[in-house]
Amino acid sequence: MWWLNKMSDTGYKIQGKRQVQATKGKPFLYLVSFFLYLSLSSCGFHLRGIVELPPELESIYIEGGLPNSQMREILRQKLIASNVKVLEQAEESAARLRILKDETRRRIASINAAGQPNEYELKYMLSYQLNDGKGQALLPGKSLSQLRTYRYDPNNILSVEEEEFRIKKEMARAAVNQMLRQISAGMRHRDRLLNGGTSAQPVAKDSVPADSALANSGVRGEPVEP
């Protein structure tokens, strides 16, 4: 059965060559991926959730609001991801982001035949103002809000509480993204005015994409325009 052994040896050799070729091809793929990333970045492409902010906002001090709120931590992470330094001292910052309101309210959205809550509505409200390092206004104060509705199950309180916590975090994240987009558009508009451009107010796309997790859980969400 010498021919079987020969075929087996030939198969091993072919497989070995393929593995070597695949290994040799990996550095090339990494190199192509790297240059593709640089190309997309130069064309203005950015990862989801990262907002391009102007050089005037290279460092920001966050003041006001609740020090340990979900919104504040999400805001800090988003700013760092956008290459903005979040400072602990206002005197050293290029800009100050003042949080005027960071609040969530809950109300009964619907009741069942027995008069018990069937759905709850959560409303998250965020107000802010952007100042320069000396406290002078860069952008006027703005307010925005987020609405979510979720089902209430009295027989599964723990699951309901977990769902409410998750929705609150999602609303805070959506509000932070909307706020940063507003700041980015507002600063560009301000720069155009200072450079003698037109006074037409830019239209910022503040619609928040629906979260697939919310859709799968039966939660209805609707962003509210500022």
Protein Blocks (a to p, Z undefined) as FASTA:
>chain_A
ZZmmmmmmmmmmmmmmmmmmmmmmmmmmmmmmmmmmmmmmmnopacehiacddfklmpcc
deejjfkbmklmmmmmmmmmnopacdfbfklpmbdcddfbdcdddddfbdcfkopafbdc
dddddddddddfkopafbdcddddddddddddfklmmlmmmmmmmmmmmmmmmmmmmmmm
mmmmmmmmmmmmmnopafbdcdddfbdcddfklmmnopacddddZZ
